[in-house]
Amino acid sequence: MAEETEGTVFVQATLKVLGGKWKLLILWHLKDQVRRFSELKRLMPEITEKMLIQQLRELEKDDIVHRNVYPDVPPKVEYSFTEYGRSLEPVLQVLCNWGEAHLDRGNSPN
């Protein structure tokens, strides 16, 4: 496999796990602390509850995020990185740094 084609396969694999409008933002909010569903929803008011649930389920299925359910009433659910998910922290920081530099060039955040 040529290097260019091989790289495409790797980028496609990454996009399959992290692609979409919300997953990177969800992960950014989880990188420093465990969060409850309601906290994530409050931090991202533009996301619908249905979409947040879907994105969290996909990240959980891909072993990026851990969902911990406590047997309280009402139920308490917390989300955090898995050990495997922690391997994305440097990637998230590089993306943040790039975004900052992009905005510093006078580009709009939208």
Backbone hydrogen bonds in HBPLUS format (Angstrom, degrees):
<---DONOR---> <-ACCEPTOR-->    atom                        ^
c    i                          cat <-CA-CA->   ^        H-A-AA   ^      H-
h    n   atom  resd res      DA  || num        DHA   H-A  angle D-A-AA Bond
n    s   type  num  typ     dist DA aas  dist angle  dist       angle   num
A0006-GLU N   A0002-ALA O   2.81 MM   4  6.01 163.7  1.84 161.3 166.9     1
A0007-GLY N   A0003-GLU O   2.87 MM   4  6.03 158.7  1.91 149.4 154.7     2
A0008-THR N   A0004-GLU O   3.09 MM   4  6.33 149.1  2.19 141.0 149.1     3
A0009-VAL N   A0005-THR O   3.11 MM   4  6.46 152.5  2.19 147.7 154.3     4
A0010-PHE N   A0006-GLU O   3.13 MM   4  6.50 153.2  2.21 147.4 154.4     5
A0011-VAL N   A0007-GLY O   2.91 MM   4  6.19 158.9  1.95 153.5 159.1     6
A0012-GLN N   A0008-THR O   2.87 MM   4  6.05 159.8  1.91 150.7 156.6     7
A0013-ALA N   A0009-VAL O   2.97 MM   4  6.19 150.3  2.06 142.9 150.9     8
A0014-THR N   A0010-PHE O   3.01 MM   4  6.28 153.5  2.08 144.7 151.6     9
A0015-LEU N   A0011-VAL O   2.88 MM   4  6.15 162.9  1.91 153.2 157.7    10
A0016-LYS N   A0012-GLN O   2.91 MM   4  6.07 144.8  2.04 143.0 152.5    11
A0017-VAL N   A0014-THR O   3.13 MM   3  5.38 127.8  2.41 101.4 113.8    12
A0018-LEU N   A0014-THR O   2.80 MM   4  5.96 169.3  1.81 160.5 164.3    13
A0019-GLY N   A0015-LEU O   2.67 MM   4  4.33 139.0  1.83 124.0 128.4    14
A0026-ILE N   A0022-TRP O   2.90 MM   4  6.13 160.2  1.94 162.1 168.7    15
A0027-LEU N   A0023-LYS O   2.93 MM   4  6.17 165.1  1.95 153.2 157.0    16
A0028-TRP N   A0024-LEU O   2.87 MM   4  6.07 148.7  1.97 141.5 150.6    17
A0029-HIS N   A0025-LEU O   3.10 MM   4  6.38 154.1  2.17 147.5 152.9    18
A0030-LEU N   A0026-ILE O   3.12 MM   4  6.43 128.7  2.40 139.3 153.5    19
A0030-LEU N   A0027-LEU O   3.08 MM   3  4.97 133.9  2.30  93.9 107.1    20
A0031-LYS N   A0027-LEU O   3.00 MM   4  5.99 120.9  2.36 145.8 159.4    21
A0031-LYS N   A0028-TRP O   3.40 MM   3  5.31 150.7  2.50  96.0 104.1    22
A0035-ARG N   A0079-TYR O   2.96 MM  44  5.36 162.2  1.99 153.0 157.3    23
A0079-TYR N   A0035-ARG O   2.73 MM  44  5.36 161.4  1.76 152.7 158.4    24
A0039-GLU N   A0036-ARG O   3.02 MM   3  5.22 123.3  2.35 100.4 115.1    25
A0040-LEU N   A0036-ARG O   3.09 MM   4  6.51 160.2  2.13 157.1 161.9    26
A0041-LYS N   A0037-PHE O   2.95 MM   4  6.26 161.3  1.99 156.2 161.8    27
A0042-ARG N   A0038-SER O   2.96 MM   4  6.11 154.2  2.03 141.7 148.5    28
A0043-LEU N   A0039-GLU O   2.90 MM   4  6.14 149.7  1.99 149.2 157.6    29
A0044-MET N   A0040-LEU O   3.09 MM   4  6.25 129.2  2.35 141.2 153.8    30
A0044-MET N   A0041-LYS O   3.26 MM   3  5.19 138.4  2.45  94.1 105.4    31
A0047-ILE N   A0044-MET O   3.11 MM   3  5.85 159.0  2.16 124.4 129.5    32
A0052-LEU N   A0048-THR O   2.95 MM   4  6.21 160.5  1.99 153.9 159.4    33
A0053-ILE N   A0049-GLU O   2.95 MM   4  6.18 164.8  1.98 153.1 156.9    34
A0054-GLN N   A0050-LYS O   2.99 MM   4  6.21 160.8  2.03 145.9 151.5    35
A0055-GLN N   A0051-MET O   2.86 MM   4  6.05 166.9  1.88 154.8 157.9    36
A0056-LEU N   A0052-LEU O   2.94 MM   4  6.06 164.5  1.96 152.3 156.7    37
A0057-ARG N   A0053-ILE O   2.94 MM   4  6.10 156.9  1.99 149.0 155.6    38
A0058-GLU N   A0054-GLN O   3.00 MM   4  6.28 156.9  2.06 149.2 155.2    39
A0059-LEU N   A0055-GLN O   2.97 MM   4  6.22 159.9  2.01 149.6 155.1    40
A0060-GLU N   A0056-LEU O   2.86 MM   4  6.03 146.9  1.97 144.7 154.3    41
A0061-LYS N   A0057-ARG O   2.82 MM   4  6.05 156.7  1.88 148.2 154.6    42
A0062-ASP N   A0058-GLU O   3.01 MM   4  6.23 146.4  2.13 144.0 152.6    43
A0064-ILE N   A0059-LEU O   2.89 MM   5  5.25 162.2  1.93 171.5 165.6    44
A0065-VAL N   A0059-LEU O   3.25 MM   6  5.46 156.7  2.31 112.8 114.2    45
A0063-ASP N   A0060-GLU O   3.02 MM   3  5.04 160.1  2.07 108.2 111.7    46
A0082-THR N   A0064-ILE O   3.03 MM  18  5.51 158.9  2.07 130.6 129.4    47
A0066-HIS N   A0080-SER O   2.65 MM  14  5.27 166.2  1.67 156.5 161.5    48
A0080-SER N   A0066-HIS O   3.05 MM  14  5.27 148.1  2.15 143.2 151.7    49
A0068-ASN N   A0078-GLU O   2.82 MM  10  5.18 173.2  1.82 159.9 162.3    50
A0078-GLU N   A0068-ASN O   2.87 MM  10  5.18 162.4  1.90 148.4 153.7    51
A0070-TYR N   A0076-LYS O   2.73 MM   6  5.15 174.4  1.74 165.8 167.7    52
A0086-ARG N   A0082-THR O   3.00 MM   4  6.29 142.9  2.14 145.8 154.4    53
A0087-SER N   A0084-TYR O   3.03 MM   3  5.60 152.2  2.11 112.1 120.3    54
A0088-LEU N   A0085-GLY O   2.92 MM   3  5.70 166.6  1.94 123.5 127.9    55
A0089-GLU N   A0086-ARG O   3.05 MM   3  5.50 165.0  2.08 115.5 120.2    56
A0091-VAL N   A0088-LEU O   2.97 MM   3  5.14 117.3  2.38 104.3 120.5    57
A0092-LEU N   A0088-LEU O   2.91 MM   4  6.21 159.4  1.96 162.1 168.7    58
A0093-GLN N   A0089-GLU O   3.02 MM   4  6.28 156.4  2.08 151.7 157.9    59
A0094-VAL N   A0090-PRO O   2.99 MM   4  6.21 158.4  2.04 147.0 152.3    60
A0095-LEU N   A0091-VAL O   2.97 MM   4  6.23 159.8  2.01 151.8 157.3    61
A0096-CYS N   A0092-LEU O   2.93 MM   4  6.15 153.5  2.00 144.9 152.5    62
A0097-ASN N   A0093-GLN O   2.90 MM   4  6.13 162.5  1.93 151.7 156.1    63
A0098-TRP N   A0094-VAL O   2.92 MM   4  6.13 157.8  1.97 148.8 154.9    64
A0099-GLY N   A0095-LEU O   2.92 MM   4  6.12 159.8  1.96 147.1 152.8    65
A0100-GLU N   A0096-CYS O   2.94 MM   4  6.23 154.7  2.00 151.2 158.0    66
A0101-ALA N   A0097-ASN O   3.02 MM   4  6.30 162.9  2.05 149.5 153.6    67
A0102-HIS N   A0098-TRP O   2.83 MM   4  6.06 153.2  1.90 150.2 158.5    68
A0103-LEU N   A0099-GLY O   2.97 MM   4  6.22 158.2  2.02 148.1 152.8    69
A0104-ASP N   A0100-GLU O   2.90 MM   4  6.12 149.7  1.99 146.4 155.8    70
A0105-ARG N   A0101-ALA O   3.15 MM   4  6.41 127.3  2.44 137.5 149.4    71
A0105-ARG N   A0102-HIS O   3.21 MM   3  5.31 141.2  2.37  96.7 107.5    72
A0106-GLY N   A0103-LEU O   2.92 MM   3  5.33 155.4  1.98 114.7 118.7    73
